[in-house]
Amino acid sequence: MRLSPRRWRTLLLALMVAGVLFAVRPLTSPYSPETLFRHSDKFSHVLFFGGLWVMARRAGFAASWPLALTLLGYGVLIEVAQAVSPTNRSASLSDVAADVVGIALAW
């Protein structure tokens, strides 16, 4: 089934909302994606942001610096949300670096 750019944009938005909700949830399980193996959190960031890039391209957004900076801003927003959320989460510059790697690899 071939999706229209409009449907890709809807899926992209839904994934980004889900990403924020996932990022600010409390870490209560020792078996969460962030703790599966050493650096699994960074691996998740690379995959997620690479996937966001691919979805954005399918949604009709041009491969450009504005798209890259928008996704990076979204990554920073997630880290800020983690820093201010009342959960046991914290912001991490290394997570933002992993976001950059995911965007760059997908680009």
C-alpha positions as CSV (number, residue, x, y, z in Angstrom):
1,M,0.0,0.0,0.0
2,R,1.4,3.4,-1.0
3,L,0.8,6.2,1.4
4,S,0.3,9.8,0.4
5,P,2.6,12.5,1.7
6,R,-0.3,13.8,3.8
7,R,-0.6,10.4,5.5
8,W,3.2,10.2,6.0
9,R,2.9,13.7,7.7
10,T,0.2,12.4,10.0
11,L,2.3,9.3,10.9
12,L,5.3,11.5,11.5
13,L,3.4,13.8,13.8
14,A,2.0,10.8,15.7
15,L,5.4,9.3,16.1
16,M,6.9,12.5,17.4
17,V,4.1,12.8,20.0
18,A,4.7,9.2,21.0
19,G,8.4,9.9,21.2
20,V,7.9,12.7,23.7
21,L,5.5,10.6,25.8
22,F,8.0,7.6,25.7
23,A,10.9,9.9,26.7
24,V,9.2,11.4,29.8
25,R,7.8,8.1,31.2
26,P,9.3,6.9,34.4
27,L,12.0,4.3,34.2
28,T,10.6,1.6,36.4
29,S,11.7,-1.6,34.7
30,P,15.3,-2.8,34.5
31,Y,14.3,-4.2,31.1
32,S,13.4,-0.9,29.4
33,P,14.9,-0.2,25.9
34,E,17.3,2.3,27.6
35,T,18.9,-0.5,29.7
36,L,18.9,-3.6,27.4
37,F,22.6,-3.4,26.8
38,R,25.4,-0.9,27.1
39,H,24.7,2.2,25.0
40,S,21.2,0.8,24.0
41,D,19.8,4.3,24.8
42,K,22.1,5.9,22.3
43,F,21.4,3.2,19.7
44,S,17.7,3.9,20.2
45,H,18.2,7.6,19.6
46,V,20.2,6.9,16.4
47,L,17.4,4.6,15.1
48,F,14.6,6.9,16.1
49,F,16.0,10.0,14.6
50,G,17.1,8.2,11.5
51,G,13.5,6.9,11.2
52,L,12.1,10.4,11.7
53,W,14.3,11.7,8.9
54,V,13.1,8.9,6.5
55,M,9.5,9.5,7.5
56,A,9.9,13.3,6.9
57,R,11.3,12.7,3.5
58,R,8.4,10.4,2.6
59,A,6.1,13.1,3.9
60,G,7.5,15.4,1.2
61,F,10.0,17.4,3.2
62,A,13.2,18.2,1.3
63,A,16.5,16.8,2.5
64,S,17.9,20.1,3.9
65,W,19.5,21.9,6.8
66,P,16.1,23.3,7.9
67,L,14.7,19.7,8.2
68,A,17.9,18.6,10.1
69,L,17.7,21.5,12.5
70,T,14.0,21.0,13.1
71,L,14.6,17.4,14.0
72,L,17.5,18.4,16.2
73,G,15.3,21.0,17.9
74,Y,12.8,18.3,18.6
75,G,15.6,16.2,20.1
76,V,16.6,19.1,22.4
77,L,12.9,19.6,23.3
78,I,12.8,16.0,24.4
79,E,15.8,16.4,26.6
80,V,14.4,19.6,28.2
81,A,11.1,17.7,28.8
82,Q,13.1,15.0,30.6
83,A,14.9,17.5,32.6
84,V,11.8,19.2,33.9
85,S,9.5,16.2,34.2
86,P,8.8,14.9,37.7
87,T,10.2,11.4,36.8
88,N,13.6,9.9,37.3
89,R,14.7,11.1,33.8
90,S,17.4,13.6,33.1
91,A,18.7,15.5,30.1
92,S,21.8,14.3,28.3
93,L,24.0,16.0,25.7
94,S,25.1,12.6,24.6
95,D,21.5,11.8,23.6
96,V,21.4,14.9,21.5
97,A,24.7,13.8,19.9
98,A,23.1,10.4,19.1
99,D,20.2,12.3,17.5
100,V,22.6,14.1,15.3
101,V,24.3,10.8,14.3
102,G,20.9,9.3,13.4
103,I,19.9,12.4,11.3
104,A,23.3,12.4,9.6
105,L,23.3,8.7,8.8
106,A,19.8,8.9,7.3
107,W,20.6,12.0,5.3
